[in-house]
Structure formats: C-alpha cells, structure tokens
Amino acid sequence: MLKSGGRWIDAPPEYGPKKTLYNRYVRWAAKGVWMDLFHVLAQAGGPPVEVLIDSSAVKAHRSASGGKGGEKSGDRSLARLPPCEILHGDKGYDSNAIRRQVEKDGAMPNIPPKVNRK
C-alpha cells in the first residue's frame, strides 16, 4: 500500500481479479458497509492512544479561500481531536502554537520540524 498508493493492480493475487476487487469495493461503499465497519471499529476500543493528522496542499481558485462567513483556508484547528497520548502530524502542523495546544491537552506532539524552523 505504501509503495503503490493503493492501486488495484498491486493487490495480492489471492484477493482475486482486480476488476472484482474494484466492483466489490464500490458495491460495499454504496451499501454503507465501509461506514458501518469504521463506526464499529471507532467505538470498539475507547479513546485512541495515538492520533495521526495530515495536512494537504490543494490549489484552488483565489476566491475559494473562505468567502463571507466561511472557514478560512489554512485553518488547522485541533479542537475536535479526541484525547490521546501522542499526536503524530506532518510538517504542515509545525508551529509553536499547535505544539503548545497539543501539550496543553496532555499529549506529546510528534511533528517533524520544517526546514526553516529555528
């Protein structure tokens, strides 16, 4: 998965034909099987010990950055994170404010520094 980004062609042959895998995935998504599975897994073990967050860089039209009353792009609010012991994030979350907020909530931030961090 890490090597290929999850292409159907790279699935093990034991899983069956690639087209069958794709069709099954789409059919399960339409029936809500994936959502049901994720909800069961999320409720099974209580709060997580470790939480992983990821930032993304997406190009958008210049007028798509918030508009009237909308959320500003780049808003990295962590207020909705569940309680955890370790917060893993990528370089997009490397700021003193985010690190302080994570520590204030009782977790340890595991965020690699940006190359320009002092």
Secondary structure in CASP SS format (residue, H / E / C, confidence):
PFRMAT SS
TARGET T0000
AUTHOR 0000-0000-0000
METHOD secondary structure of the structure
MODEL  1
M C 1.00
L C 1.00
K C 1.00
S C 1.00
G C 1.00
G C 1.00
R C 1.00
W H 1.00
I H 1.00
D H 1.00
A C 1.00
P C 1.00
P H 1.00
E H 1.00
Y H 1.00
G C 1.00
P C 1.00
K H 1.00
K H 1.00
T H 1.00
L H 1.00
Y H 1.00
N H 1.00
R H 1.00
Y H 1.00
V H 1.00
R H 1.00
W H 1.00
A H 1.00
A H 1.00
K H 1.00
G C 1.00
V H 1.00
W H 1.00
M H 1.00
D H 1.00
L H 1.00
F H 1.00
H H 1.00
V H 1.00
L H 1.00
A H 1.00
Q H 1.00
A H 1.00
G C 1.00
G C 1.00
P C 1.00
P C 1.00
V C 1.00
E E 1.00
V E 1.00
L E 1.00
I C 1.00
D C 1.00
S C 1.00
S C 1.00
A C 1.00
V C 1.00
K C 1.00
A C 1.00
H C 1.00
R H 1.00
S H 1.00
A H 1.00
S C 1.00
G C 1.00
G C 1.00
K C 1.00
G C 1.00
G C 1.00
E C 1.00
K C 1.00
S C 1.00
G C 1.00
D C 1.00
R C 1.00
S C 1.00
L C 1.00
A C 1.00
R C 1.00
L C 1.00
P C 1.00
P C 1.00
C C 1.00
E C 1.00
I E 1.00
L E 1.00
H E 1.00
G C 1.00
D C 1.00
K H 1.00
G H 1.00
Y H 1.00
D C 1.00
S C 1.00
N H 1.00
A H 1.00
I H 1.00
R H 1.00
R H 1.00
Q H 1.00
V H 1.00
E H 1.00
K H 1.00
D C 1.00
G C 1.00
A C 1.00
M E 1.00
P E 1.00
N E 1.00
I C 1.00
P C 1.00
P C 1.00
K C 1.00
V C 1.00
N C 1.00
R C 1.00
K C 1.00
END
